[in-house]
Amino acid sequence: MSGNRLRLTEKLSYGFGDMGFSLPYNMASGFLLLYYINVVGLPAAVVGTIFLVARLMDAVIDMAVGIAIDRTRSRWGRTRPYFLFTAVPYALVSVAIFAVPGDWSQNAQIAYAFVTFKLLGILMSIGSIPYTALMPMMTDQRDERLKLGGMRSIGTSVGVVLGTAAVQPILAAYGGEKEPGGYLAAAAMFGALSLICILSLFRNCKERVVDDAPQRFAILPEIGKMLRNRAWLVSFLFCLVYFVRFGGMMGITAYFAIEVLRAPWMIGVMLPAVAGMLLLSAFFAPPILARTGIRKGCVIVLAIAAALFALLPMVENQPTVFLAIYIAACLANSITITAAFTMIAETVDYHEWLYASRKEGLLSAGVSLATKVGMALGTAGIAFVLAAAGYDPEAVTDAAREAIRWTYYGGVIALLLAQIGIVLAWPMDGEHTRIRADIVQRRLAT
């Protein structure tokens, strides 16, 4: 059964499913680097290695989860069992990562940090890959998918706002950024919210568009088909670059505000602005992208965001102007995340058109890997920059400040331009209706 219009409750539950998975992850992205280096006292280079190695290991894990989804047959469907059984462990581990024992040796703390961070990534894979695979199963209508992408952007934005802006007052209540109790309290609160959101996703969202592909299939040939799927390759690279930039900004913004702008209060504006603009764009991104198409729309807004970011170094000493330009750049760029969510769903249609099988799990796993590796590369890259610049939180040098400044500006602009080059290769604009018609005709024939 396909083509159904979705109930508002279902759309909302789908959107806040992203909040459930991203809220603890966003707090980790925004504050784990700060927590490990400035609170626990781990060396910056070691922290960067933890982030990078843990995420590179996800290559195998994510593929295994994707294959498992395509082989799953249950009374709850192919994706929904994973929401039910990961909700509680994910909430618990999201608290554990901010509970590094202070009286352990540094080597033991490093081991604890790696294990808990790796567990968070594994559980994120087991929950978020089915979540991504669910969208093309809920409907095959592009306008409905754009709306689901908008709802997911809302969930993402709320997760980022809570995972960043809400952390600052909690830390202040516990004595500031160097006191471990605030991190633990915030993580516990967000873990509870995550649990509620993921269980709501399980209860209210349904699978409608599923094929009759056999439960068992040869893995390597299917991976080969995935790599030959142009829509998937574009989605993979687009998300990879997006999340390298997102992870880097989440990791460096606190240092940039404190050491370069000399205005720690701006952390509570700059990090939430990313999410706040996602929330705003969720309402107008679907009609804009429906009119322009994904390729043209993304090129325009990414070019605007890059131009605005290039203006920021000129207004560092004018906080109001700086924030106005920064927020405008975030607003322009935020449209691309709704586009990315829709692109991921449409890779499934493109795959079925090419190969007569959908493989939602495998395709979603590949894109999920891009998001996590991108986040890891971005965050680890910032840690390595800090280490190379000789950053010492007790005695910050001018050289370290300059390294932070130009990594912040130059890295963002370069990655925005890279996304423009990637999205130009998107193959589905103007072809989606024909591809869907071919798929329906093929199904009727068989």
Secondary structure, DSSP 8 states (H G I E B T S, - for coil): -------HHHHHHHHHHHHHHHHHHHHHHHHHHHIIIIII---HHHHHHHHHHHHHTHHHHHHHHHHHHHH---TT-SSHHHHHHHHHHHHHHHHHTT---TTS-HHHHHHHHHHHHHHHHHHHHHHHHHHHHHHHHH---HHHHHHHHHHHHHHHHHHHHHHHTTHHHHHHHTTSTT-HHHHHHHHHHHHHHHHHHHHHHHHH----------S---HHHHHHHHHH-HHHHHHHHHHHHHHHHHHHHHHHHHHIIIIIS--GGGHHHHHHHHHHHHHHHHHHHHHHHHHH-HHHHHHHHHHHHHHHHHHGGGGTT-HHHHHHHHHHHHHHHHHHHHHHHHHHHHHHHHHHHHHS---HHHHHHHHHHHHHHHHHHHHHHHHHHHHHTT--TTS--HHHHHHHHHHHHHHHHHHHHHHHHHHTT---TTTHHHHHHHHHHHHHH-
